Amino acid sequence: MTGLRWQSALALIVAVLAGMIAFAWPLFLRPEGSASPLQAPMVFALVLPLSLAIVLAELAGGELDVKALAMLGVLAAVGSILRPLSAGTAGFELVFFLLILAGRVFGAGFGFALGAITLFTSALITSGVGPWLPYQMLAAGFIGLFAGWLPKASGRGELVLLAGYGMVSAFGYGWLMDFSFWPFALGDGTQLSFDPAATPLQNLHRFALFNLATSMGWNLGRALTNAVVILMVGAPLLRLLRRTARRASFTAGHGVRTDPLPTIEPAGTSPSAGPSAGSDPDPARAEVPPIRPAGNTGP
């Protein structure tokens, strides 16, 4: 996390740990036979303060300014429009590539906040509010967050890196979302059901079989969509986002110039040597003998 101030680093670490607990707790605690009515509101009450804390930490640390905060709102609005346009049939979703590119350019904290806010606002637009929403916000936030932690690359290598990450993150998003409801979905007694008496590794093996049987097609479609869109439009969008970032305030770790503008001296002056006291700066105006008018013989 080079280039991050301690406030932002602490907020991101808390977000990662809280997200891991929110998704993985059934592996270590015995869940009820059906989803608790308090479970989703508790996760939702966790996600919103985390997103707000990350934004405030980056504002306090000087990594975001007002222009950058406005850009967060603009990109969240664009993502909220793109998501309903892609109905998600066979995994075709157009919102995740934007989270990846924005997280790459603007950083991990910006990417997490953008993912969570985009999924929240798009759910309000599409009436997709339900117990799955806080988990979608967390999973989408992780996509933008880890995009900001990818290694440095440039040119075609950067596009290949982002396309590969788009495929991996698509499967990760699908796995997290499936795992959020799998312990309560199938009931007891099947070979793919969650077993509270089994070890975490045994339950993960059962979940892998469940995910392979039910969601592989959707995850593969989402992965291919991310990779193809990033390879097609990633280069011009990266240039556009980076050009926009130079007009706002971001940390130097994101490839944005932060050095001050050079001072422009007024025309006709020299910054290194000025006229000495009492001397005429213009040599052409040096003192010359007076010219007497013709016919004047007086002193």
C-alpha positions, 0 to 999 in steps of 0.5 A: 500500500505504498503512497497511502496515508495511515488513515486510508490504509487503516480504513482499507484494512478494516474493510477487508477484514470486515468483508471476510467476516461477513462472508466467511462466518458460516465456516466457523460459526453454526448458522441457523437453518434459514437466513436470520432476518437481522443478518442482511441489515447488520451487513448493510449497517456495516457496509455504509459506514465503511464506505463513508470512513474510507472516503473521509479518510482519503479526504483527511489524508489529502488523497481526494479533493472536491473534484475527485469526490465529484468524479466519484459521484459521476462514475457511480452515476454512469455505473448505475446506468450501465447496470440496468442496460446489461440485464445480466443474461448469461453473465453479461454485465457492463458495470464491473469493467468500470470499477476495475479501470477506476480503481486502477487509476484513482486507487484502492479506496476510491475503487471500494467506495465506487463499487459499493455506491454503484451497486447501491444506487443501481439497486434503487433504480432497478428495485433490486433491494433485498437481503443480497444487496449488502453482499453485492456492495461488499463484493463489488467494492472488493473488485475496485479495491484490489484493482487499485493494488495491482502491480505497475504496468503500461501499454498493452501489458497493462491491458492484458493485466486488467483483462486477466484481473477482470476474469479472476474478479468476475469469478470471485464476485460470483463465488462470494455472492453464491457463498452468501446464501449457500448455507441457507439455500439447499436445506439439509441432507443433500451432497451439496448442502452446507454441513454445520458438523463438517470442517471448513475445508469439507464445506468449501469442497461442497460449495465448490461442487455446488458453484460448479453445478449452478453458477459456472455459466454465469461466472464465465459469461461475466469473466468474458464480458469483463475481459473483452470490454477492457481489451476493446475500450480500456486504453482510451478510457484509461487515458480519459480517466488519467487526464481527468485525474490530473485536474484533481488531487490524488496521490503520486502512487496512481501515476498523477503529477503532483509537482507544483507548476513553474513560476512564470517571470514577467517579460523583460525581467531576469530572475537571476540578476536584477539592476543594482541600486541607483543604476539605470537598468537600460544601457541605452539611457546612459548619460550623454552630453546635452546638445546645444541649439544652433546659434546659441553661444551662451554658456 
